[in-house]
Amino acid sequence: MGFRKSKDDLVCVSAVRTPFGRFGGSLRDIDIYDLGAVAMRNCMERIRLAPGCIDEVWWGSGDTSNTKDPYTPVVARQTMLKAGIPPEKPSVAFDQACISAMGAALYGTRSIRLGEAEIVLTGGSTSFSTIPFLLRNLRWEGRRHSSFLVEDPIIPLGYKDYAPVAVDAGNVAVEYGVSREEQDAFALASHVHYGAAWRRGFFKHEMEPFEIVQKGKKGNGISTKILDIDEQYRADITLEALAGLKPVFGNPTCTAGNAPGMNDGATAQIFMKREKAEKMNLEPIYTIVRMASIALQPRIMPVSPGFALKKCLNELKMNVGDMKFIEINEAFACVPLVSTKLLSNERFMSAGYGEMVREASEKPILDCDEKTYRDLKQRLNVNGSAIATGHPNTATGARLMMTAAYNLKEHGGGYAACAICGGLTQGAGSVIWVE
């Protein structure tokens, strides 16, 4: 189906990210404000946009313990100031876990629709490597004890009042008939696809190389290193190696190999109306056709991208078959697989949204069409995703959108669907169009 352009369309005119570093890797000493500021500056410089032209900043930030100012650090504001955006410009830092950077695009463009802003900068930054250990209750009790409990807030990754996210994901995979073998094969494909994309130079569209200053041994001498590849990628990974890994935290299917790492990185995008872009002689990278933010029962996280895309497609009266490509974040390999099974289920796609929400909260929604499922998997994450790229969680949502857009540009334009899950079963989805 064709897309009818309008002067009021919301378009992305710049989309860029840093390389994503491994946990404890090349970006481990980069301050979170500096990390985000690099992405912001690169995003403005790509289109030669003066920082003063930005009206608002919407920025995903899921942690404050790793900042220099852990109590009310206003991460968005400190980051934008480092990026050179004037102090008179308002900003919002917010936490929707992994859906934050896609949520930033949703809320930032909503501000444009409301007439509150003409040009917004959105994105997010995460630095797992700089998260400190915790000494809880030391303020009141520590001095009366000779030993202290040191807590690592990211082991296990999840929420204290709920099961670790890997456990929920692994259990939901079993309920939806997604085997460990299928997940491992999908994880291998993520690295294979990433490697092929890297070799043809695909990621140069979205990634700006990162210059890292390194000190010599014992502080003697200074050198620079250029990081221009995502450090999570493994060219030598094999199915045998993946099969040999044990599931984590007692879940049935999710391993360190079919899940992403805890990564460092930042993403940034700039949005405005098409009419504004034309006046500024800026070429849109993509057009936002529809976006959705959803939430479901906390235990069933892998289904949330499917629900977010169902909401978008139903509102557009479009079919998943209209999408040339699909990007669903590999929070675990089972997440895009479970959600794609839902998108392959005719009853799921045609029934009312509320009806499916109620059903999913009680039991798995099964009986996908296997032919449709196989077809959609061929369009899914064709350049690899978080298992190979890495997953700096509050930055990833924007990475999905820009990867999909640059991939569409490479293949003659069209529609793509992008979706991501977030902690305790939040979800964000978007349908984008490239001319």
ABEGO torsion letter per residue (X at the ends): XBBBBBAABBBBABBBBBBBBBBGBAAAABBAAAAAAAAAAAAAAAAGBBAAABABBBBBBABAAABABABGAGAAAAAAAAAGBBAABBBBBBBAEAAAAAAAAAAAAAAAAAGABABBBBEBBBBAAABBBBBBGAAAAAAABABBBBBBAAOBBEBAABBBAAAAAAAAAAAAGBBAAAAAAAAAAAAAAAAAAAAAGAAAAABBBBBBBBBBBGGBEBBBBBBABBAABBAABBAAAAAABBBBGGBAABBAAABBBBBBEBBBBBBBBAAAAAAAGBBBABBBABBBBBBBBAAAAAAAAAAAAAAAAAAAGBBAAABABBBBBBABAAAAAAAAAAAABAAAAABBAAAAAAAAAABBBBGBBAAAAAAAAAABGAAEBAAAAEBBAAAAAAAAAAAAAAAAAAAGEEBBBBBBBBBGGBBBBBBBBBX
